[in-house]
Amino acid sequence: MTEIKKEEITKYIVISSEKVLPADAAMKIYESEFPVKVKETCFGLIVTGLKEDVIAVVEKIRQLDKNHIFIKDRGFPAGDERRCRASRGGGPRPGFHFLREEVEMLPAIGAALDELEAKESVKKKQKEKSRIKVSELEKIIEAELSR
Amino acid sequence: MSKVFIYPINSLILSDLVERFGHKPLSMMNQVREKVTSISLDSPPINITSEDPKVGLKYAAIEVPAGVRGRMALIGPLIEETEAAIIVENPPANFGCVGCNRTNELMKYLVRSKNVPVLEVKYPESYEEAQDFVNKIAEFLNSLPKENSEEEKAKEEKTAEQEDKK
């Protein structure tokens, strides 16, 4: 019988946080004991492994500072010879320039996400305030009538 | 969950935002992964075979440069799956693998002519613009249906059955 290889995926974790460093995130992954391959880079981490494991790990890392940690898929596995600078004789790897441009914009995007979250929580609170139970309303009416 | 096409097709910010708001980004990275990590490498190192330009021919004529057809062989199938799209105008660095302007024009044209909801925004250059950018994208993504379509549900059920059999 032929053995079916389980799907392996790779994700970039790009960290633009004041609280979390790539090294902290890497330590968190080592602690979690998921069987994934981690590569630390200047902008964050590259994680390769089975789909379920990578998704679980990435979500765990995102929760460290969810509005300032960004995630995207990567086609090539971490350390792949076809892309790795070590085997290509140095220089930025293909695709790095656009990532670098986007990384410069991440603090602003993170701040915008913070603001959006704050607005949503205010909206929720306002909604909660506006709800009055029927029993409470009855009490208020009775109190008013008994005056 | 809607399948959202993003332009630039390899954007970190867009693919993260789409995933953050509960949808599936249709990005180039997944297409590349299927090519370079499949078990049988027909044409090393990156597995581009003579079949790929044929796929590209569906979207661009034979007299169009081979690069456009090659790119469309990867991007075209994504456009067919598209249920919504976010197009960012003036992205900062449009060079390298995604720097082919003709492909980008064709890609945007095909998406716009597909009659799916499309959000067009400008790439932010300041904190204020970033807020506007994120708010618009959040509003757009929240307006899309969150539940899986019937086809997807059927697919999921099939894969679950296959896993049970194993």
Boltz contact constraints between the chains, C-beta under 6 A:
constraints:
  - contact:
      token1: [A, 5]
      token2: [B, 39]
      max_distance: 6.0
  - contact:
      token1: [A, 70]
      token2: [B, 12]
      max_distance: 6.0
  - contact:
      token1: [A, 70]
      token2: [B, 16]
      max_distance: 6.0
  - contact:
      token1: [A, 71]
      token2: [B, 16]
      max_distance: 6.0
  - contact:
      token1: [A, 72]
      token2: [B, 12]
      max_distance: 6.0
  - contact:
      token1: [A, 72]
      token2: [B, 15]
      max_distance: 6.0
  - contact:
      token1: [A, 72]
      token2: [B, 16]
      max_distance: 6.0
  - contact:
      token1: [A, 73]
      token2: [B, 29]
      max_distance: 6.0
  - contact:
      token1: [A, 73]
      token2: [B, 30]
      max_distance: 6.0
  - contact:
      token1: [A, 74]
      token2: [B, 29]
      max_distance: 6.0
  - contact:
      token1: [A, 75]
      token2: [B, 29]
      max_distance: 6.0
  - contact:
      token1: [A, 75]
      token2: [B, 32]
      max_distance: 6.0
  - contact:
      token1: [A, 75]
      token2: [B, 33]
      max_distance: 6.0
  - contact:
      token1: [A, 75]
      token2: [B, 36]
      max_distance: 6.0
  - contact:
      token1: [A, 76]
      token2: [B, 36]
      max_distance: 6.0
  - contact:
      token1: [A, 82]
      token2: [B, 45]
      max_distance: 6.0
  - contact:
      token1: [A, 94]
      token2: [B, 96]
      max_distance: 6.0
  - contact:
      token1: [A, 97]
      token2: [B, 93]
      max_distance: 6.0
  - contact:
      token1: [A, 98]
      token2: [B, 93]
      max_distance: 6.0
  - contact:
      token1: [A, 101]
      token2: [B, 92]
      max_distance: 6.0
  - contact:
      token1: [A, 101]
      token2: [B, 93]
      max_distance: 6.0
  - contact:
      token1: [A, 102]
      token2: [B, 12]
      max_distance: 6.0
  - contact:
      token1: [A, 102]
      token2: [B, 13]
      max_distance: 6.0
  - contact:
      token1: [A, 108]
      token2: [B, 127]
      max_distance: 6.0
  - contact:
      token1: [A, 108]
      token2: [B, 130]
      max_distance: 6.0
  - contact:
      token1: [A, 109]
      token2: [B, 13]
      max_distance: 6.0
  - contact:
      token1: [A, 109]
      token2: [B, 130]
      max_distance: 6.0
  - contact:
      token1: [A, 112]
      token2: [B, 130]
      max_distance: 6.0
  - contact:
      token1: [A, 112]
      token2: [B, 131]
      max_distance: 6.0
  - contact:
      token1: [A, 112]
      token2: [B, 134]
      max_distance: 6.0
  - contact:
      token1: [A, 116]
      token2: [B, 138]
      max_distance: 6.0
